[in-house]
Amino acid sequence: MRMMIGTAPALALALAACGSNTPASDVDMANEAVVNEMVNDTALPEALPPATAMTGQAFANTAAASDAFEIESSELAGGKPRSDAVKQFAQKMIDAHTTSTARLKTAAAAASPAITPDAALPVDLKGKLDALKTASAATFDADYVREQVAAHENTLAAVRAYADNGDVDPLKRFAADMVRPVSEHLDMARALKP
């Protein structure tokens, strides 16, 4: 849509040049400048930093915070869900992400120099966790499932990106090994019917 609106100035410039004495090369240069401006203006914001910009420490922190969110949000599901399927999924997430945290710590320790993952939740995940804590029993299942889908989508993007472009080999291997289980968790979360 934006590209169609953005082409109007270039078209107008080209049409205006038809009736003027402006050399064609000047019109071409002006059109090129307008097109370049349109392309630059339509750049989409990135949800995650580019994988090449994510350091080993940043990835370790992202993975640790993801595990912490999964565990803490799933522990909330111990008493609130109405659905047995949601309760079972939550227990699987606690078990899987506890194991993932241990594997992350091992991979980070094998880095040279060693990396210590920081599991502090970023502001957005803290807010989501707080919202789940105050969710009513009537809405908890749907809220929890929605957050699980979103969290696993973000984690999957991060592990794929780092597996492809990471700068610390033990963490890169860890990320590659996590693609399959995170994909499976995402599929499981999407299949839940709260």
Disulfide bonds with the S-S distance in Angstrom:
none
